[in-house]
Amino acid sequence: MKRSTDRILTTHMGSLPRPDVLAVEHPLVIAERLERAVRAVGDRERVMAGTDCGFGTIVGDTQVSEDVVWAKLEAMRDGAAIASQRLWR
């Protein structure tokens, strides 16, 4: 695998698509994903959490509600904090 020396890897965090519902991932799941990304990249300075393509995602022909958007962002923030604590011991 070729590794970039000048790029930041942004990982998809915060949501699991389901056929009829949009779930918010637990912060521990997000933290684990970030930690796996760091192991793959080999440099914790080059990995950061990021949202998916946006919050206007349509699931079952309805927009993602504002409450779900904020819950996703909160879970991503909490997961990133957990991963940061583990990675910067």
C-alpha positions in Angstrom: 0.0 0.0 0.0 1.4 3.4 -1.0 1.3 5.9 1.8 0.9 9.6 1.3 3.3 11.9 3.1 1.3 15.1 2.6 -2.3 14.2 3.0 -4.7 14.0 5.9 -7.0 11.0 6.1 -10.6 11.9 7.0 -12.7 9.0 8.1 -16.4 8.6 7.8 -17.9 8.9 11.3 -21.3 9.1 12.9 -23.9 7.3 11.0 -24.9 3.8 9.9 -27.3 3.7 7.0 -30.2 1.3 7.4 -33.0 0.6 4.9 -35.6 2.4 7.0 -33.8 4.3 9.7 -30.6 6.4 10.1 -28.8 5.3 13.3 -26.2 7.3 15.3 -23.1 5.3 16.1 -21.9 5.0 19.7 -18.8 7.2 20.5 -16.8 4.1 21.4 -17.4 2.7 17.8 -16.2 6.0 16.4 -13.1 6.0 18.6 -12.3 2.5 17.5 -12.6 3.5 13.8 -10.2 6.4 14.4 -7.7 4.2 16.2 -7.8 1.7 13.3 -7.3 4.5 10.8 -4.2 5.6 12.9 -2.8 2.1 12.8 -3.3 1.9 9.0 -1.8 5.3 8.3 0.9 5.0 10.9 0.8 8.6 12.1 -1.8 10.0 14.6 -1.2 13.5 13.3 -2.6 12.7 9.9 -6.0 11.3 11.0 -9.1 13.2 11.9 -12.8 12.5 12.2 -15.1 13.9 9.6 -18.8 13.8 8.6 -20.1 11.8 5.7 -21.4 13.5 2.5 -23.8 15.7 4.4 -26.8 15.9 6.5 -29.3 16.3 3.7 -29.2 12.5 3.2 -32.5 11.1 2.2 -33.6 7.9 3.8 -37.1 6.8 3.1 -37.7 10.1 1.3 -37.4 12.2 4.4 -34.6 14.7 5.3 -32.4 13.9 8.3 -33.9 15.8 11.3 -32.0 18.5 13.1 -32.0 16.3 16.3 -30.3 13.5 14.4 -27.7 15.8 12.9 -26.8 17.2 16.4 -26.7 13.7 17.8 -24.3 12.6 15.1 -22.0 15.6 15.7 -22.1 15.0 19.4 -21.2 11.3 19.0 -18.3 12.2 16.6 -17.0 14.8 19.1 -17.2 12.3 22.0 -15.6 9.5 19.9 -12.8 11.7 18.8 -12.1 12.8 22.4 -12.0 9.1 23.5 -9.6 8.2 20.6 -7.4 11.3 21.4 -7.1 10.3 25.1 -6.0 6.8 24.0 -3.7 7.9 21.3 -1.9 10.7 23.2 -1.3 8.9 26.5 
